[in-house]
């Protein structure tokens, strides 16, 4: 780690203090209560603790929460009800779910202290590309904010927007969420009517909107673009910023900790290392040196004491920088090699093509078909595009399930204005690998 004299030591001391408080709170959970026992927490090394997986967390959910009133059945009932998004569970907790991209959905409970940390990081660490405007409008009161993403579940970004709208009446009209699962023309019409000054979305969705803007279909011109949730490549950034003529700020977050890293004015991601610890590890879960890409990453959330996430395996490949950033921040710099699925271009009924976002496709298969272990591959480029849905070992391979997968895919393509195309379903899982080392789940024909 690097920084000005004294900054590195001060950060390490703050991390140690907050880790000690987390471990003390974790003793209130059945799992860590037995594991930690009477150990001296001040001398306990983080690396001595076991790695926590999402499967372990969900299979033994009540063992990992400090409040016995929190039950998996109760939280699952909350997440099944779309009318309860951002509801304060038991009058105090904020709850969201992950999309299940690793094979199983997770449920995460945040206590008020953790939410206060996330809000503070959002307010103080996000680097605005229009700092002069923030001087007289630090609370974004004049902005019209649009989140474009998955809104058909209790997902973290959607919950965060709805929580702000509920707590601040003026945001009811100024902040809105828009579903990426709806037909693209409908999405564009809604954005044109709302005319957002800031759009927060996934990099592939931002690229789709940029292309629509270039064609004149999206007529509103945002002043800022915020991206996250997927890997943003340099060509994607260049295309998006060129189309809209505005700055773009990227971020790295997770359901396990909302604000892992923010992008500075130099375009580099700085870890909020005073509140979250990241351990890059190899396939054997051993530490990886700075400058080397990890096989996975272990996350420890120092803010959340009701559901302690200690050495949680994110599955992300990251590289910690060995060089300080020119922006002057002492917070460590990270490069994230996340999922890099492709956008699919399929034929429309009138001879034109339609574009389908990878996150929309994976969400539809996960939520609508219950399919998590798969790869969707476009077999040929336009105009003769066909799809191959390859099933992994963890998928349901029955004839009824395969019929359901085809139906869900076909219905979604039709809802987006696409023409019917051949969809084959097989048991083979081709190894189309992304830079993260995971197989890509949506692969375009080239």
N, C-alpha and C positions, 0 to 999 in steps of 0.2 A: 504494500500500500504506500501511497505517496502523499505529499502535501507540504505545507510550510512547516517550519520548525514548531513542534508542539502540537500541531493539528492531528498528526497521525496518532500520537500518544493519547490525546484527548478523546479521539474517536474510539480507540481501543478500550479506554477506561469506561466510556459511556456504554459500549456494547457489553462489556463484562457486567456492569451494574444492571442493565436491563435484562440480560440473560439470567442473572441470579434471581431477579424478581419473577421472571417467567417460570423458572424451575421451582421456585417456592410456591407459586400459584398452581403449577402442574401437580403438585403433591395432593391437591384436592380431587384429582381424577383417580378412578380406581386403578387404571393401568400404571400411571406414573407414581401413584402413591405406593404401590407394591414395589415398583422398580427402584425408586429412589430411596425408600425407607428412611433410615437414619443417616444416610451418607452426608458428608460435609459438602454442601453444594458450592461453597466458595472455591474449593480445590478441584471440583469435578470438571473434567474436560468434555467439551461438547462432542468431540469425536468418539468418546466412550459410550455414547448413547446409541440405541438402535435406530436404523433407518425406518421411517414410517411410509407405507405405501397407501394409495387411495383404497385399494382392496381391503387392507387391514383396517383402515379407518372406518369404512362402511360396514364391514362384517362385524365389527365390535364397537359400534358407534358409541353406545352408552359408557364404554370403558374410557373414552377419550374426552369426555366433557366434565366440567367441574360443577355443573348445576344438575342435580338428579331430576329436575323437572323437564329437562331436555331429552325427549325420546325420539328415536328415529321415526317411529310411526306417526307421531304428532307433526314432525317437521315435513315428512313426506306428504301428509295431508295438506299442509300449508302450500307446498310447492305444486300440488296438483290443481290448485284453485287459482286461475288467472286473476280473479278479483282481489286476491290477497297480496299482490306484488307490493313489496316495501312495507307490509304490515309489521308493526313492532310486536314480535312474538313474545308472549308472556309480559307484554307491556314494556319490554326493554331491549330485546335482541333484534338485530338485523340479520336476515337469512337470505342466502342465495344458493344456487346450484350451479355446478359445472355442466358443460354440454355433453360430457361422456366421451370425449374424443379419444381417451386412452382405453376405452372399453367398458367403462362403468361411470355413471354419473356420480358426482360427489355432492354432499350438502355441507355448507359452511355457515357457522354461527358466529356473529361478531358481537362483542359486548360494547357498551357505550364508549369505553375508553379507546378501543380499537378504532371505532368510527371517528372519534375525535382526531386521532392520529392521521387517518386517511384524509379527512377534510383539511387538516392543517398542511399536509404534504401537497395536496392539490392546490391549495391557495398560495403556498409559499415557494414551491419548488418548480412548478410548471413554468417554463421560460416562454413568455409571450413574445410573438414576433412583432407586436405593436406596443412596445413598452410606453410610448408617449400617451396612448389611449388609456392604459391601465393606471396612469398617474391620477387621472380624474374619474376613472370608472373602475376601481379595483375589484368590485363585486360583479362585474359583467352585467350591470343593470340595463345597459343600452343594447346588449347583444340579443340576437335571436339564435338560439342554440338547437341544432338538430342532431340527434344520435340516430344513425342508420345502422341497424344490426338485427340480431335475433331478439325479438320481443315477445315470442310466444311461450316463454318460460321465465322462471325467476332467476335469470342470468345476472351476473354481477353488474355489468354496465347498465342494463335496463333498470334494475333495482335502484342503482345509484341515482339515475335521472328521476325516477318516480319518487324517490325519497326526498329529493330536493324540491320537487314540485309540490309535494304534500306539506313540507315544512315552511316553504316560502310561497305565499299566495300569488305574488306577482310572477312567479315562474310558470304558473299554470298556462299562460299564453305565450311566454317567451321561450320555454324549453319543451321540446317534444321528442318522442321516439317514433321512428318509422321502421317498418318491417322490411328486411331484405327478401323475405319469402314471397311477397306479393309480386304480381307482374310488374316488370320494369316500367312500362308506360304509366301505370298507376302511381308508382313511387315517384317518378319524375313530375307528374301532375301535382302530387301533394307537396313536393319540395318547391315547385314553382309558386304554389299558392302561399306557402309559409315564408318563403324568401329568407332562409337562414343566413346570418352573417358568419356563423361558425358551423362547420360540419365535422362531427366526430364519427369515424367509421373504421372499417378494416381496409388495409392497403388495396386489396383487389376490388373492393366496392368503390373506393376513391378513384381508382383507375377507370372503372365502369362509368362513374359520374363524369369524369373528365372527358371521356370519349363522347358521352351524350352532350356535354357542353359544347364540344367542338362541332358537333352536328347540328347544334341549335335546338336540341330537344330539351335540354336543361337550360333555362333562361336566367336563373338566379346566379349571381356571382358571389360566392363566399369570400370573406376577407381572411379567413384562417381555415386550414384543414388540420384536424388532429387524427392521427392514425395509431393503431395498436391491434394486438390480437393475432397478427400474422407477420411474417418477415417482409420488411419493406426493402426492395432492392433499389440500387442507384438509378437504373433506367425507369423504374416505376415512379420514383420521386421526381425525376426530371420531367416525365410526361405530365404528371399531375400538376406540378407547379407551373409548368409552361402553359398548360391549358387554362388554368384559373388565374394565373398572374398573381398568385399570393403565396405566402410562406406556408410551409408544412412543418408540424412538430410531431415527432414520433414518440412513443412511450412503450414501456415493457411492464406488463402487469399480469396477474394471475388471480384465479379465484381464491387462492390461498393467501395472497397479499396484493391488494389492489394496485398500489403504486410502487412497484419494485424499482423502476428506474425512469427518469425523465430525460428528455433530450435537451442539451444546452444549445446556445446559439452557434456553436461549432459543429452541430450535427452529431454529437456523441452522447451516448446514453450513460448517465451517472446513477449508480446504485444508491438508493436511500439507505446506506449501510448503518445509519444510526438506529434504524428500526427494523431492518430485515438483514439476515445473514444468508449469503449464498456460498455453497461449497461445490465447486466444480469437481466432478469425480469421473473415474474411468469405469469400464464395464464391471470391474470387481469392487466398485464403490470406494476406491482408494483416491486420495487427493491428486488433482492435476495441477501442474504448475501454471502460473500466469503466462500468457502468450500461447498456450496450447488449448485446442478445442476439447471440451469435455464430452464424455459419453452421455452424462446426465448431470443434473444439478439438484442438490439438497437445499431446501429452504427452511429457515427457522424464523417464524413470525414473532418478533419481540413485543408486539403491541397487544395481541389477543390472548387474554388469560382464561376465557371461558372454554375455549376449544384449543388447547395448546397444540400448535403444529411445529414439531421439533424434528429437524432433519427429514422433512417431507420430500419424497422423491418426485420432482416435477416432470422428469423425462425430457427436459429441454437441454440442448447442447449450447453451451456458452463459452466465450473466451474472455478472460480478464486481461485488460491491457497492462502492459509493463511500463507504459509511458504516461506521464501526466498530461492533462488536457490544457490546451492553450487558453481556455476560458478562465482558468485560475481556481476552479473548484477542487477541494481536497477529497471529494467523494470519488470512489473508484469508478473506472470506466469499464463498460462491458459491451461486447458484441454478442448478439443473440442469433443463433442459427435455428429459427423456429420452423414450423410447418410451412412448406412452400408449394401448396397445391396450385393447380392451374385453373384458369377460367376456361369454360367450354363455349365454343361458338357452334351452334346447331342451326339447322335450316328452319325457317319459318314457313307458314303456309302460303305466303305471297311471294316467295322467291328471295326474300331478304333473310338475313341471319339474325339470331337472337343470342345474347350473351348470358350465361348462367354462372353466378358466383360460386366458387367452391365451398364457401362456408354455408351458403344457402342449401346446396346439394347435400352436404354432410349432415346438416341440421334436419333436413327433411327425412333422410334415411334413418337417422337416430331417433327422432321424435315420432315420425309417422310410421316407420316400419320396424322399429326396435332393433336396427342393425348397426353394429359398431365396428366389427372386424371385417373390413372390406377394402377393395380398391375399385374405383369406377374409372374406366379407361375409354377414351374416344378412339375408335379403331382406325378411322380414316378422316382426313380433313374434308371440309366442305367441297362439293355439294353432297357427297355420298357418306355422310357421317352416320356411324352406328356406335352403340355403346356396349361395353362388356363389363358386367358387374362380377368381380371375382370375390369369392367368399373365403375368409380365413377360418382357421380351426375353431375359433370361438363363436362362429355364426351358426344360426339354425339353417341346416341344409335340406330340410324337408321340402317336398313338392309344394305344400301349402305356403310355406315361407317364401319360396322362390316366386310363386305367383304374386304374393303380397309385395315383394320388393319391386317387381316389374310394374305392378299397378301404381304404387306410390310414385315411382319415378315418372311413369307415363303421365299420370295426373298432374304432377308438378310441371313437367315440360309443357303440357297443354295450357296450364294456368298462366304460364309465362308467354303464351302466344306462339309456342313452337309447334312444328309439325311432328306427326308420329315418325319415329325412327326405330330401327331394329334394336332390341335390348336383349342380349344373351346373358345368362347367369351361369357361372361355373364355379367349381371348387378350387381352381388353381389361383394362387395368389402371386402374380408376377412381382419381382423385386425391383420396382422402380423407386430408387432411393433418392431422398432429398439430402441437402447438406447436413441436416440434423441427424442423419443416420436412420431415421424412421422411414418406412415406406410411404410414398405419397399416396393419398387417398383419392385424389382427383387428378387425372393425367390427360392432357390434351394431345391430339394428334399433331405431329409436326412434319 
